Structure formats: C-alpha cells, structure tokens
Amino acid sequence: MFFASLLAHEFSHALVGRRIGVDVRSITLFMFGGMAHMENEPPSWRGEFLMAIVGPLTSLVLGLAFLWIAAAVHGPIVFDPDDPGATLATLGPVVSVLLWLGPINILLAVFNLVPGFPLDGGRVLRALLWGATGDQQLATRWASRAGQAFGWVLIATGILMILGWSVPVFGTGFVGGLWLIFIGWFLNAAAVASYRQLLLQHSLGDVPVRRLMQSSVTRVDPQMRVGTLVEELVMPSGQRAFPVEVDGRLAGMVSLRDLQKIQRDAWDRTSVGDIMTPLGGLTMMTPDQSAAEALDILGQRDLNQLPVVSGDVLHGLLRREDIVKWLALHGAPDMAERRAGRLAVVGQHE
C-alpha cells in the first residue's frame, strides 16, 4: 500500500508533466521514495511549480484520506497518552494499516516540501526563483545549493545520533543515524547531479548531431573476413565500430564487442556479416536531433557511439568523445573531464 502511495505521488507528477509538455516515460520506485524520469525540462516556471507541488499535495490528500477511512471503519480512536500500545492492541489489522499509511504519507509530503533541489520543495523553490529572476540556470544553481545544504544537515544530524545525541523527532542510535547519513549523502549527490544535467542540457540542447558527428568513417563489406577487419582496420586505426554497408545502404554495425562472439581461431573463416549487429538492432540518431538527446541515449543504453542516419543512409558516427570535446571547448570543461574519466571504464558497445 505504501508503494502504491508512492506510485500515485509520482503518477501525479507524470500526468501534470505531460499536460505541460514534459515527456515522462518511466517511473522508478526506491525504498524511501520514487522518481519520475523527465525527458525534458518544464517550459516555464509556472509549469515547473504545478508539476512539483502536485506530488506533495497528492501524498497529503492520501494521508488524510487513510486517516478518515480508519476513523470511519473503527469509529473515533482515542489514544491513552500513558499507554498508547493498549489502544493499538484493540485495533484490527485493517485499521492498523490505515493508521500507519496516513501519517507516513503526510510525512512524505512534508519531507518532499523541504526547499532543497531535487526534492519537490526544491523544484517549487526553483520555480519561484525562476519566475522572480527569469533565469532558469541561476534558479537551479541556488536551489541545488539549498539541496546540498539540506543534505549536509542530514549527514551532520546522523553523525550526532551515532555519537549518542538525542535529536528531536529523529531520536538517537546507530541505525537511525546511519540511515540519515545515507539519505543526506543521496540528496547531496542528487542536487549536484541535477544541476550538472541542466548545464549539459543548456550546452547541448540547441546543437544538432550533425555538428558533432564524425563523417569520415571507414565502412566495411559484410563479406569481409573478421581476421582482415582486425588486422587491417581495427589495429591500425582508433575506430572502434565500423558501419557495414551493402550498395551504399547501412546493413549493420560491427564493434569490438562483436568480436567476442567467436573464438580467435575462427576469425579467418567468419565474415563480418555473421557477427555484426543488424540494422534492426541498432540505436540510431538523425542528423537534426539534439546532441543532448544523444548524450542521454548513450548513457541510458551504455553505448560508446551512435550511427547517424537518414533512413538507411549513413551520414556518420557520433561518439562519446565527440560530445566530451564539444563540452570542453564550449564552457563546460569540468563536466567534460568527468565524462572523459568515465570513458576508460565504459564498455565498447556497438
């Protein structure tokens, strides 16, 4: 029931988001919350405000509704302040569950209204700052710093609890303190990541793929032997994936990972067409799509490059390092360095 409540909270974000033009394609639930994955940012501060505030309002309404249903089913419930357990012992399982779901949903609404990005309250704060300043990036930076500050407060509170201090509301203890530290660390990291993501969107959002792609790429025939591919093309060049063409039409891609499909001693008797990823299995971009969208796809699908096509005609390849280079040259060098550091451990896909 609690996860159903979380899902309702996130669905409210998604439904309002779609009404204002934000594409929400998936929802992820965690142990202590959820996340509606937005494909793009809200178009205005008013849209941001509505999309952010509806989640806590949904949780608040659910919490009050559960308490009302519990009272309707059982009748008035009066707790003895000296022995609340005695009152709980007289309740049935349905009423007990409802009495738990009510306060926990209200607590979820209150926690999400904390003005720290990327919590709902932080998004409300960003919307108001955005409306006041007219600058979405500046508003995001301030809201992100508020989120980081709140995360550090939780971490410090958790440390005090571990050291034996009794903190109002949270109490004391190792387990509770460790849990607060974990939540604080998560919020701090999420605030930083959300701000960097916005910077990436601003840096790449208006840049078409055609400006960053590599148009001079070596193409191969599906009849070429794998051994020839390795000796004549893979080893001498820095190209890690090769488009496979038939009569000038893209038929598939062969990459370093595809070489692992067969044993080394079979390379000279196996053709490229036997191991390539066919056209239907490729993730592709068109020349006019945005580089920001390409970066999201590369990250989500753990790919190293994307073929850029119109129909089945190949225009070039867009690689991770092409995007990193653009970021390094156009005002986001710190993010470019972080992205470049990841390239060393990313699998060489497609």
N, C-alpha and C positions, 0 to 999 in steps of 0.2 A: 504493500500500500504506500509505503514511503517512496519507493522508486517510481510508482505511478504518479505520486505527487510531484516528484522531480521532473518527470516526463511532461506533466501538464504545465509546469513552470516554463520549461524550455520550449514546448509547443507554442505557448503564448508569444514568446519572443519570435519564433519562426513565422507564425501566422501574421503578426503585425509587420515583421520584416518584409514578408512577401507583398503585403499591401502597399508598402512604401518603396518597393523596388529593390530590396535586398534579397539576393538569392541564397537561401539556406537549404542545403542539400542533405545534411546529416546532423544527427544529434548524438553526442557521446555522454553517457552517464558514468559518474565516478562514485566512490564510496561516500563522499561528502558533498556531492553536487553534480552539476552537469554543464554541458556546453553546446550551444547551437553554433555550428560552423558556418560562418558567413563567407560567401564568395566575393563580396564587395562591401565597401563601407556605405553607411546610410547617406543619402544625397543631401540632407540638410540637418541642421541641429534640431529642428522640431521632430523630424523622423527619428533621429537618434534618441531623443528624450522619450518619445512614445514607445519605441521598441525596448528601451532599457527599463522603464518604470512598470511596464505591464507584467514582468516576471514577478517581482516582489508583491505586487497587488494580487496576482493570482495565488501566490502562496499564502498571503494574508487571508484572502477570502476562503481558501480551502481550510486553513486552520480554524477560523471562526465557524465554518460550516461543520467541521468534525465535532467541535465542542457543542454546538447546538444540537446535532444529531444525538450525541451521547446523553445530553440532558433530556431530549425528547423520548429516548428509549428507556432511560432509567428513572427519569424524574429528577427533581432537584438533588444535587450532590453536595453535601456539606462535610468538609474535612475537619477532623479534630486536630487542631494545631499541635497538641501534645502527642498524638499517636495517629499520624496520617495513614500508617500501614493498616490500621484496623479498618478504616473506611475502604481502602483499596481491596482488602480481603473480602469485602461483601459484594464486590462488583463482578459481573461475568466477564468472559474473555472479549466479547464484542465491545462492551463499554470501555473496558481497559484499553483496548487497541485504539479506540476513538479518542480517549483522553490523552493517549500518548501522541497520536497523529496531530491533534490540534496544536498543542504548544510547540512541537518540533517544526511544524510548518510556519508558525508565527516567528519562531526563532530564525528559520531560514530566510524569511522576508526581512527581518531586522538586520541579520548579518550581511545580506546582499545589498542593503542600502548604505553600508559603510562607504563613504566617498573615496574609494581607492580603486583606480583602474587596474584590472579589467572587470571588477565586480560591477553589478548593475548600478550600484550607487556611484561608482567611479564613472560609469558611462553617462549617468544623469549629470554628474559634475562636469564632464567633458562637454555635454550638450549645452549646458548653461554657459560655460566659458566660451564655447564656440560661438554661441549666439551673441555674447557680450563683446567678443573681440573680432569676430568674423574670420578668425584664423584657426582652422581645424588642427594644423600641426602644433601650434603653440598650445592650444587647449589640451591636446593629447599629451604633450610633454608635462604640463602641470598636473594633469590627472594621473599620469603614470608615476610621477614623483610622490603624489599622495598615496598611491597604491604601494609603492616601495616603502614609504614611511610606516604605513599600517602593517606591512609585513614584518618590518624590523620590530615594531611594538609587540607583535605576537611572539616573535622569537625571544625578545627580552623577557616577556611575561612567562614564557615556557621555561626559560633558564631559572628564573626566580622560583617557580614552582618546584623544579627539580632540586633546588638548593634548600627547600623546606619552607619557603614563604607561603603564606595563605593569601591568595589573590581573590578579591571579591568576585563573585559569580563563578570563577573557574576553580577555586579551592587550591589544593596543593597535591603533590605526588609526582612520582617519576613518569608514569604512563601518560597522565594528563598533560604534563609539561612537554614531554616528547612529542605528543600529538600536536600541541600548539606550535612548537618549533617547526614541525613538518608543514603545517598549514601556512605559517608565516613565510617559510622558505618558498613554498609553491606560489604564493601570491606575489612575493617579491620578484621571482623569476618570470612569472606571467606578465607582470607590469612592464618589465624591461623588454620582454619579447614582443609584447603587443605594440609598444612604441616603435621598436625597430621594424616591425612588419609594416607599420604605417609609412615609415621613411622609405622602405623598399617600394611600396605602392606608389608613393609620390615620385620616386626616382625613375620608376619603370613604367608607370601606368600609361603614359602617352607615347611610349617608344614602341614602334611596331617591330615584330620579329625580324622582318627583312633587313632592318638596320644592324642587327647584331649577328645574324647567321653567317656561317662560312659557306660561301657559294662555290668555292673551288675545292671540291672534294673528289676523291678517287672513287669511281664506281666500278663494280665488278660484274662479270657474267655468271649466271648460275651454274654454268658448266665448268668453271674454273675449279681445279683441284684445291683442296684445303691446304695441302703442303705448299703449293705455289703461292697461295694467298699469304701464308705466314712468312715464307722466305723472301718474297719479292715486294710485299706491301706492308704487312704488319711490322716486321722488324726494322726496315729502313725508315719508316715514317712515324709520325706521332699520332696518326689517325687510329682511333680505337674501334670505330664502327664503320662499315662500308655498305653503302646502298647497293642493292642487287637490282640490275635493270635488264629488261628484255625489250628490244626495239625501242629504246628510249623511254620506256614506262617503268615506274618503280614496281618491283615484284616483292621486295622484302628487304631485310637488313641482316647483316652478319656481324657479330661482335666478338670480343674476346671471350665472353661468357659462353657463346655458342660453340666455341672450340672445345669446351669441356664436355660436350655431348658425346664425343667419340674418343677412343683411345689414340695415343700418339702414333702408334704404328699403323693406324687406319687413315691417316691424313692423305697419303698419296693415292688412295683408291676411293676417296669420298669427295663428292662435289660440294661446292658452296651451297647449291640449291637444296642439298639433303639436310643441312644443319641450320639454314637461315631461319629467321623469324618471318613468316609470310606477311604480306601486306595487311591482311585482316587482323593480325595480332599486334600491329604497331600502334603506338600512341603518336599522333601527328599534330602538327600545327599548320595553319595557313599563314602566308606572308604578312597579312594585315592584322593578325591577332597581337595582343599586347605582350611585351616581354614579362610583365608582372604575372600574367596568367601562365605563361610558360614556366616561370620560376616556381609557381605553386605546383604545377603538374610534375615538374622534375623532382620536387621534394616529396610530394604525396606518394608518387609511384616509384621513388628511389631509382630514377633513371639518370644517366650521365649526358645524354643528348637526345634531341628530338628531330626527326626529319620534317622539313618544311615543304609542303606540297600544295599543289592545286589539282584536285582530282587525283590522278596517279602520276602526275608530272612533278619530279623533284626539283626544287629550287636551291636547296642547300641543307645544312645541318646546323641546329642551334645547340651549343654545348654549354654546360655549366660554367666553364671557364670564360666563355664569351660574355656571360652576364656579369661575372665577377669583375672582369676587366672594365666593363662599362661603369659599374658602381665605383671602382677605384678611380676612374677618370672624371666622374661627374658628381662629386660631392658626398660620397658615402664610403670613404676608404676603410673605416673601422669595420663596417659590415662586410665589405669586400674581403678583408683579411680573415674574418671569422668564417665566411663562406669558403674561402680558399683553403683554410685549415681543414675543413670537412672533406675536401675533395680527396685527400690522401686516404681516407678510410671508407669512401663510398664505393660500393661495388660497381664494376664496369658493365652496366646494363645496356642492352640494345645498342 
